[in-house]
Amino acid sequence: MQIEPVERGSYQTLIALWEASVRASHHFLQEEDIAALRPLILEHYFDAVTLNCAKGQDGEIVGFCGVADGNLEMLFVAPAAMGQGVGRQLVEHAIARQGVSRVDVNEQNEGACGFYRRLGFVVVGRSPLDGQGRPYPLLHMALAPREER
């Protein structure tokens, strides 16, 4: 697997991967939530972060992450590639190369919460609403010091 910067021309591929990943992992979201988020992500959020993608042997994008100011703002993996180390490699790359030390995770996404804990993140706070003011609580996580991981 290769990790590389995302070109703007790949945004349509990323948004399709985002939607498939969300449908496979964010079961708490309603259909209208996904419909409302899709254009925001495509038209605003992708441009607000530094995007990197993971490509499989065939050159196809199997996951991506977005980073801004030390925060892992987004991490999505194609459903067929989940559980195969794609997310781990993207996060480890973001920590090592982009200085990531924080991430916000939907509390209802128990799989993601466990994933980040296994990578050494600990909960340092909680917000009752998500970034759009909807009732999807966020856990604020920070990378524990190396000796505590």
BAFI-3210 file (N, C-alpha, C; in Angstrom, 3 decimals, decimal comma, padded with zeros to 6 digits):
// residues 149
n [1|2|3|4|5|6|7|8|9|10|11|12|13|14|15|16|17|18|19|20|21|22|23|24|25|26|27|28|29|30|31|32|33|34|35|36|37|38|39|40|41|42|43|44|45|46|47|48|49|50|51|52|53|54|55|56|57|58|59|60|61|62|63|64|65|66|67|68|69|70|71|72|73|74|75|76|77|78|79|80|81|82|83|84|85|86|87|88|89|90|91|92|93|94|95|96|97|98|99|100|101|102|103|104|105|106|107|108|109|110|111|112|113|114|115|116|117|118|119|120|121|122|123|124|125|126|127|128|129|130|131|132|133|134|135|136|137|138|139|140|141|142|143|144|145|146|147|148|149]
n.u [000,852|000,438|000,929|-000,129|-000,287|-003,484|-005,005|-006,957|-008,597|-009,379|-011,469|-014,179|-013,974|-013,149|-015,403|-017,325|-016,167|-016,152|-018,959|-019,690|-018,126|-019,149|-021,784|-021,257|-020,206|-021,207|-023,789|-025,625|-026,250|-028,723|-030,502|-030,949|-028,934|-026,595|-027,084|-027,023|-024,412|-022,783|-022,500|-021,239|-018,824|-017,645|-017,536|-016,398|-015,059|-013,027|-011,225|-010,308|-008,481|-005,381|-005,094|-004,473|-004,100|-004,575|-003,411|-004,140|-002,512|-003,369|-003,554|-005,856|-007,796|-008,128|-008,578|-008,608|-007,322|-007,714|-006,001|-005,559|-003,852|-002,636|-004,760|-006,560|-008,829|-010,495|-011,026|-011,387|-012,223|-012,519|-015,257|-014,671|-012,000|-011,748|-010,431|-008,019|-005,684|-005,431|-006,492|-004,923|-002,348|-002,681|-003,216|-000,864|000,971|000,012|000,528|003,344|004,278|002,762|002,337|000,088|-001,881|-004,311|-007,816|-011,266|-014,052|-017,068|-019,114|-020,960|-019,869|-018,551|-016,652|-014,714|-013,884|-012,641|-010,641|-009,005|-008,188|-006,622|-004,533|-003,276|-004,537|-006,257|-009,236|-009,953|-011,888|-015,371|-018,071|-021,496|-022,745|-022,291|-020,029|-021,772|-023,781|-025,598|-027,279|-025,123|-022,886|-019,449|-016,284|-013,365|-010,147|-006,737|-003,351|-001,642|001,255|004,261|005,410|003,190|001,659]
n.v [-001,179|002,232|005,532|008,716|012,235|013,768|014,630|017,298|016,426|013,930|014,150|013,338|010,580|010,304|011,280|009,397|007,145|008,073|008,176|005,448|004,358|005,711|004,757|002,135|002,285|004,343|003,971|005,326|007,701|009,540|009,316|011,885|013,286|012,321|013,140|015,911|016,347|015,492|017,464|019,525|018,386|017,752|020,278|022,059|020,987|019,177|020,937|022,284|020,865|018,970|016,478|013,000|009,896|006,333|003,912|000,896|-002,093|-002,063|000,578|001,844|003,998|003,268|004,305|007,337|010,300|013,392|016,228|018,924|021,426|019,708|018,105|015,160|015,288|013,839|010,434|007,836|004,656|002,368|000,123|-002,590|-002,730|-002,407|-003,232|-004,197|-002,872|-000,419|002,015|002,224|002,545|004,988|006,705|006,391|007,449|010,088|010,882|010,633|012,183|014,494|015,523|014,851|014,796|014,799|013,904|013,963|011,970|010,384|009,499|007,423|005,778|003,135|001,321|002,962|004,434|002,445|001,708|004,045|004,116|001,795|002,677|004,391|006,701|008,713|009,529|012,898|014,723|015,658|016,436|017,301|017,687|017,415|018,843|020,228|020,922|018,936|016,223|014,290|013,084|013,965|012,522|013,831|013,170|012,534|011,930|009,732|010,184|008,666|006,745|005,892|004,461]
n.w [000,000|-000,726|000,450|-000,359|-001,358|-001,969|-004,991|-006,307|-008,362|-007,567|-005,827|-006,298|-006,244|-003,593|-002,190|-002,809|-001,623|001,000|001,534|001,286|003,336|005,592|005,594|006,246|008,797|010,441|011,792|013,306|012,086|010,314|007,179|006,136|007,423|006,216|003,600|003,964|004,836|002,726|000,459|001,925|002,747|000,273|-001,019|000,824|003,217|002,309|001,123|003,327|004,706|004,807|002,605|002,418|000,744|000,754|-001,381|-003,037|-004,364|-006,983|-007,540|-006,850|-004,762|-001,388|001,052|003,033|004,651|006,445|007,570|009,845|011,476|013,464|014,121|013,436|011,180|009,534|008,669|006,580|005,334|002,674|002,675|001,897|002,479|005,175|008,372|007,471|007,960|006,710|007,768|010,093|008,979|007,656|009,842|011,367|009,557|009,464|012,087|012,239|010,046|009,877|012,325|013,879|016,780|017,954|017,863|017,072|017,816|016,920|019,525|019,357|017,479|018,102|017,156|015,945|018,178|019,732|017,934|017,803|020,475|020,580|019,058|020,718|021,593|024,003|025,821|026,344|026,698|026,180|024,041|023,878|021,449|017,861|015,378|013,742|015,363|015,922|017,672|018,219|020,141|020,695|021,303|022,531|021,754|022,581|021,704|023,730|025,829|024,643|026,437|027,809|026,099]
ca.u [000,000|001,192|000,227|000,305|-001,207|-004,670|-005,190|-008,350|-009,316|-009,835|-012,523|-015,377|-013,654|-013,141|-016,749|-017,994|-015,588|-016,676|-020,341|-019,709|-017,548|-020,114|-022,917|-020,797|-019,695|-021,909|-025,185|-026,453|-026,638|-029,944|-030,308|-030,863|-027,621|-025,635|-027,381|-026,596|-022,958|-022,102|-022,007|-020,318|-017,522|-017,125|-017,315|-015,713|-014,177|-011,835|-010,279|-009,885|-007,515|-004,387|-005,593|-003,606|-004,874|-003,888|-003,736|-003,807|-001,583|-003,922|-003,588|-007,163|-007,842|-008,855|-008,809|-008,011|-007,430|-007,526|-005,351|-005,416|-003,341|-002,412|-005,994|-007,024|-010,192|-011,292|-010,383|-012,407|-011,672|-013,507|-015,751|-013,980|-010,637|-011,776|-009,824|-006,828|-004,537|-005,416|-006,684|-003,737|-001,236|-002,960|-003,052|000,560|001,584|-000,395|001,247|004,773|004,636|001,958|002,244|-001,240|-001,902|-005,692|-008,892|-012,620|-014,711|-018,461|-019,213|-021,748|-019,058|-017,735|-015,514|-013,682|-013,357|-011,713|-009,523|-008,103|-007,588|-005,561|-003,412|-002,638|-005,285|-007,080|-010,292|-009,591|-013,059|-016,585|-019,052|-022,785|-023,184|-021,208|-019,605|-022,899|-024,788|-026,564|-027,132|-024,213|-021,769|-018,072|-015,226|-012,129|-009,069|-005,367|-002,341|-000,982|002,714|004,771|005,630|001,899|000,951]
ca.v [000,000|003,478|006,722|009,877|013,377|013,691|015,693|017,770|015,602|012,697|014,438|012,526|009,246|010,392|011,450|008,098|006,308|008,611|007,751|004,003|004,140|006,200|003,822|000,888|002,461|005,381|003,519|006,264|008,835|009,424|009,560|013,333|013,730|011,987|014,022|017,272|016,379|015,208|018,661|020,267|017,741|017,886|021,667|022,873|020,315|018,644|022,028|022,854|019,949|018,344|015,135|011,931|008,687|005,050|003,222|-000,518|-002,527|-001,717|002,031|002,348|004,583|002,403|005,062|008,667|011,066|014,830|016,763|020,380|021,922|018,641|017,337|014,251|015,780|012,812|009,181|006,953|003,497|001,642|-001,023|-003,830|-002,670|-002,243|-004,322|-004,680|-002,037|000,831|003,119|002,284|003,126|006,405|007,432|006,401|008,413|011,426|011,176|010,765|013,175|015,716|015,953|014,635|014,383|014,889|013,483|013,920|010,756|010,245|008,566|006,256|004,949|002,386|000,732|004,001|004,755|001,373|001,814|005,108|003,697|000,832|003,420|005,188|007,913|008,646|010,542|014,051|015,580|015,217|017,466|016,644|017,895|017,363|020,127|020,911|021,175|017,839|015,455|013,164|013,471|013,754|012,314|014,502|012,250|013,017|010,869|009,623|010,174|007,378|005,795|005,417|003,684]
ca.w [000,000|-000,833|000,932|-001,142|-001,314|-002,824|-005,978|-006,364|-009,330|-006,916|-004,847|-006,542|-005,733|-002,131|-001,623|-002,942|-000,590|002,269|001,739|001,528|004,655|006,583|005,643|006,870|010,161|011,201|011,757|014,062|011,232|009,530|005,749|005,902|007,894|005,162|002,467|004,311|004,972|001,452|-000,238|002,791|002,682|-001,088|-001,431|001,817|004,162|001,653|000,890|004,603|005,319|003,943|002,355|001,936|000,492|000,678|-002,624|-003,073|-005,410|-008,292|-007,669|-006,440|-003,417|-000,455|002,276|003,036|005,883|006,331|008,762|009,970|012,756|014,427|014,318|012,404|010,969|008,875|008,306|006,009|004,640|001,885|003,444|001,546|003,006|006,627|009,116|006,776|008,293|005,944|008,703|010,954|008,221|007,433|011,110|011,710|008,631|009,904|013,337|011,968|009,022|009,947|013,712|014,462|018,182|018,442|016,977|017,637|017,341|017,329|020,643|018,948|016,594|019,056|016,451|015,787|019,511|020,063|016,989|018,243|021,754|020,270|018,481|021,760|021,937|025,216|025,870|027,170|026,824|025,489|023,684|023,663|020,066|016,885|014,833|013,104|016,389|015,987|018,918|018,086|021,008|020,258|022,278|022,147|022,114|022,358|021,704|025,030|025,719|024,157|027,528|028,319|025,063]
c.u [000,892|000,327|000,785|-000,706|-002,353|-004,695|-006,677|-009,208|-009,837|-010,988|-013,785|-015,164|-013,707|-014,546|-017,547|-017,478|-016,101|-018,074|-020,435|-019,188|-018,520|-021,283|-022,532|-020,449|-020,447|-023,414|-026,144|-026,910|-027,909|-029,624|-030,163|-029,536|-026,565|-025,837|-026,912|-025,077|-022,230|-021,628|-021,044|-018,915|-016,883|-016,726|-016,501|-014,660|-012,922|-010,782|-009,715|-008,822|-006,451|-004,786|-004,483|-004,477|-003,966|-004,368|-003,279|-002,849|-002,050|-004,014|-004,908|-007,111|-008,706|-009,109|-008,173|-008,172|-007,185|-007,024|-005,322|-004,941|-003,200|-003,632|-006,229|-008,504|-011,090|-010,417|-011,486|-011,721|-012,807|-013,961|-015,007|-012,558|-010,595|-011,181|-008,551|-005,607|-004,457|-005,517|-005,468|-002,575|-001,451|-002,745|-001,579|001,330|001,269|000,316|002,712|005,113|003,898|001,724|000,881|-001,106|-003,319|-006,671|-010,207|-013,343|-016,162|-018,547|-019,961|-020,982|-018,047|-016,515|-014,379|-013,072|-012,324|-010,466|-008,522|-007,460|-006,432|-004,330|-002,759|-003,330|-006,107|-008,109|-009,870|-010,764|-014,221|-017,460|-020,375|-023,292|-022,001|-020,918|-020,695|-024,037|-025,849|-026,282|-026,325|-022,949|-020,403|-017,181|-013,985|-010,994|-007,723|-004,425|-001,631|000,523|003,207|004,929|004,325|001,145|001,239]
c.v [001,233|004,631|007,918|011,010|013,185|014,894|016,045|016,928|014,298|012,915|013,590|011,088|009,251|010,493|010,153|007,132|006,748|008,068|006,255|003,680|004,557|005,231|002,506|001,050|003,454|005,096|004,464|007,445|008,522|009,731|011,056|013,911|013,496|012,915|015,452|017,384|016,262|016,478|019,495|019,698|017,984|019,316|022,501|022,110|019,736|019,730|022,624|022,005|019,540|016,884|014,210|010,704|007,472|004,374|001,774|-000,820|-002,118|-000,207|002,657|002,880|003,704|003,086|006,425|009,302|012,534|015,374|018,283|020,701|020,838|017,808|016,409|014,562|014,752|011,613|008,254|005,874|002,816|000,412|-002,326|-003,887|-002,507|-003,476|-004,873|-003,786|-000,711|002,034|003,309|002,942|004,608|007,217|007,493|007,372|009,838|011,836|011,490|011,938|014,501|016,185|015,788|014,167|014,402|014,401|013,576|012,752|010,768|009,152|007,288|005,327|004,184|001,748|001,726|004,362|003,711|001,406|002,860|004,779|002,734|001,526|004,375|006,491|007,666|009,773|011,654|015,018|015,027|016,418|016,765|016,751|017,765|018,755|020,914|021,167|020,098|016,980|014,166|013,510|013,113|013,478|012,993|013,615|012,880|011,832|010,881|009,708|008,766|006,338|005,242|004,569|002,218]
c.w [000,000|-000,324|000,188|-001,027|-002,307|-003,756|-006,021|-007,322|-008,757|-005,949|-005,063|-006,052|-004,211|-001,559|-001,739|-001,871|000,782|002,536|002,020|002,929|005,765|006,711|006,332|008,349|011,032|011,210|012,475|013,204|010,471|008,068|005,455|006,399|006,808|003,968|002,736|004,373|003,631|000,739|000,610|002,698|001,324|-001,430|-000,440|002,616|003,519|001,465|002,183|005,304|004,300|003,815|001,863|001,735|000,507|-000,594|-002,535|-004,212|-006,801|-008,528|-007,272|-005,008|-002,516|000,888|002,160|004,402|005,572|007,650|008,693|011,382|013,831|014,755|013,140|012,228|010,296|008,563|007,825|005,183|003,883|002,666|003,155|002,117|004,523|007,306|008,493|007,002|007,554|006,878|009,593|010,212|007,962|008,705|011,495|010,822|009,089|011,196|013,025|011,050|009,151|011,376|014,348|015,905|018,766|017,384|017,751|016,995|017,809|018,394|020,247|018,018|017,456|018,416|016,312|017,136|019,927|019,194|017,469|019,588|021,500|019,685|019,485|022,111|023,197|025,180|026,825|027,347|026,019|025,214|023,391|022,221|019,122|016,339|014,131|014,091|016,494|017,218|018,762|018,869|020,418|021,456|021,722|022,661|021,777|022,445|023,053|024,815|025,397|025,275|028,110|027,316|025,163]
res [m|q|i|e|p|v|e|r|g|s|y|q|t|l|i|a|l|w|e|a|s|v|r|a|s|h|h|f|l|q|e|e|d|i|a|a|l|r|p|l|i|l|e|h|y|f|d|a|v|t|l|n|c|a|k|g|q|d|g|e|i|v|g|f|c|g|v|a|d|g|n|l|e|m|l|f|v|a|p|a|a|m|g|q|g|v|g|r|q|l|v|e|h|a|i|a|r|q|g|v|s|r|v|d|v|n|e|q|n|e|g|a|c|g|f|y|r|r|l|g|f|v|v|v|g|r|s|p|l|d|g|q|g|r|p|y|p|l|l|h|m|a|l|a|p|r|e|e|r]
***
